[in-house]
Amino acid sequence: MNFSHLHLLLNHFPIIGGIIALGLFLTSFVGNNAGLRRASLILFVALALLALPTFFSGIGAKGELKAEPGISAALMDRHEGAAMLALFVMEIAGALALVELWRNQGSSTPRRRPGSILAILIFSLLTVGLMVRVGNTGGDIRHPEIRVGEGANETGLSAFVHVFEPSPDGFTQAMLISKWWWAFIMDLHFIGLALLIGTVGVLNLRLLGFLKRLPVAPLHALMPWAMAGFGINLLTGLFAYIGMPGYYTFDIAFWLKILAILLVWLNLAVFYLTDVFGTIERLGPGEDAPVFAKFIAGTALFLWFAVITLGRYIQPYNNTISIR
Amino acid sequence: MAPPLFLQSIEDSGLSTWLRESESPFAFYFVLLFHTFGLALLVGANTVVDLRLLGYVGEIPLAPLKGLFRIMWLGFAINACSGALLLLAYPTKALTNPFFYVKLAIIGFAVRVMVMIKDRVFGDPSLDESSMMKRGAGLAKWSICLWIGAITAGRLLAYTYKYLVYPS
């Protein structure tokens, strides 16, 4: 398996998955089906996460293809720029979906919030449209038979969208413009880390049986702060990645870190979307969580510390993945 | 002006050289990892107490958060030890950089504020929650600012040093 394989495997998730999620979301308005809407929001969050390794594997595939004869660097750049724009829009759609899920948590009849529903609708429509373009521009790289027009030239709507797409090299240079900007990104990444681990840590430690004087339900008020920490780190992490794409892409610690982040979210999904949350929600001071809830809490803590560990080892494990 | 010679002597010691030059994953980066773990525990636990004192997560009962001070001290101990080892690995880099002293000073103030919060807010069991918040809100603001300052000064050490090792 190489990066091109991985990219071909993953790229279907944000494109096809986005269309399915949007379809479910739109269908949920027929008869105001809250369950269907919830499913579509969960899918948006999952796809926003899966879009990350899809993007990173694309940079790896680019590295593999660069030396191939007949491959146009301009077409690869156009695809990468389109992917960057689509990725950021998809992350916003995922974040909006997560906020909406959080607000409706535990209620079978969610309150109507036309503003947030409209925002999700706009960003999911944009995401699907942009992701389809990412797919098309990606296909153009290897398939001259489907290309419209010559090279990377754009006409009509594509030309309009292209105006908003960053130039990959320009974006990279912007991240490296000054060591102070880079230091600022890294500083925020560590502040986000402290916010995230502190808030998530207290809830998980309580479930494991520490800090037992605390009731569990109010600790959930910390989760939006944890998500804010994650959001800061996702954004600053993406900026750092775009600043030094080659440095991160060919690094085994980086990929294991991304895997650990995806597993942490899987853990969170098991926690909130199965019966686990129900079993601990009403635990009062001094009460013990069931064994499975403890297992989930322990796994979450382990995975978050694994994320920190793997992040720390990115530097010494640089260049540990070689390409042909 | 060359840095003081004792810095070179420290760098030439066996442990300092091993920490800096060994390719073992348990050398420099292992220490740096624990420094990050300590940061997460120390600043993370402080953040939760500060947020609560400022009224942001008002649902959480305040008094039981006293248990978090043990986590803060654990984080502080990890970082004092790992910090000493990092200093041993790169003494010239740290001690010739003004930001290193700024970082230590900020941490000193931040720990002082942490102790004040523990004594004044959590040390008197007769206080009700609103009196605890009244006493703690100002300190919590200082705490957040100082910990952000400590992290920032620490991050800047990676970008502002004059010498990585003693100049030859």
Interface residues (C-beta under 8 A of the other chain):
Chain A: K179 W180 W182 A183 M186 D187 F190 I191 L193 A194 L195 L196 I197 G198 T199 G201 V202 L205 F210 L211 R213 L214 P215 A217 P218 L219 A221 L222 W225 P285 F305 I308 T309 R312 Y313 Q315 P316
Chain B: P25 Y29 L32 L33 T36 F37 L39 A40 L41 V43 G44 A45 N46 T47 V48 L51 Y56 V57 G58 E59 I60 P61 A63 P64 L65 G67 L68 I71 W147 I148 I151 T152 G154 R155 L156 A158 Y159
